Amino acid sequence: MDTTRADLDREVDVVLGAMRLVATGGARRTVVAGLCAAPEVLAIAAASPDAVGLVLEPLPRRHLPGIDIVVRRRSNGPAELGG
């Protein structure tokens, strides 16, 4: 499936929403599942001011296309990719 700009924008919005949920204490962690534009989404989300204090951890899907992203709190500092 080709990813359009609208698809990318939608996925970024969902991940940023998940980041705000965790950053504000609404959840300790959350998973956004089934992203198609994961590398681009991760790059945009990690550069966001909302990313401070969070970890964005990609979870490859074995039998399905796309990727899932875990968003969780970190003790302090800038966002990081991975665990």
N, C-alpha and C positions, 0 to 999 in steps of 0.2 A: 504494500500500500504506500503510495506517495503521500508524504506529509505536506500539507499546505500551510501557508502563513497563519490562516485561521485556526488550524489544528494546533500549531505551535503556541499561538497566543492562548488558546483554551487550556492547554496542558500547563503552561506557565501560570496562568491564573489559579488553577486547581492546586498546584504545588505551593504557590505563595499563600493561598488560603490555609493550607495545611501547616505551613510554617508559622503563620500568625496564630493559629489555634494552639500550637505547642508553645510558642513564645509567650503568649498571654496566660498560660497556665490552664487552658481549657482541656488539655490532654498532656500526658507525659510523653507520649509518642503516638505516631499515626503512620499509616501506610497509604500511599497513593498508588493504585494498581493499574497496570495495563497501558503505560505510556508508550507512545510510538516514537517520539522525538527526544528520547531520554538524554543523549549527550548535550544537545542544545538546551534542553530544559534545565539540566543540572548546571550548566555554565551560567545561564541567566539567573537562576535562583541563588546560586552561591555568591554571585556578585551583588545581590540585593541587600539593602540595609536590614531587611527582615531576617537575614541569615545569621546575624551576630548571635553567638551563643548556641547555635544549633549544629547538628551533624546531619548531613544528607547522605544516606547510604543506599547505593543502587543494589537491587536484588535481581539478577538476571532470571528470566523465566525459562525453564528447561524445555517445555513442550509447547509453549505458546509464543507468538511474536510479542515484542515489546519488553518493557522492564517495569519493575515496581520500585518505588523509592520509599525508604523509611525516613521519617523526620523525627528526630529526638533531641532532647536538650543535652547540652554539653556544659561542663562546669563554668567556663567563661572563655572569652576570646572570640576570634572570628570563626565563621562557619568553616567546616572542613568537609571534604568529600571522603566517603568511606568510613571505616570503623575506627 
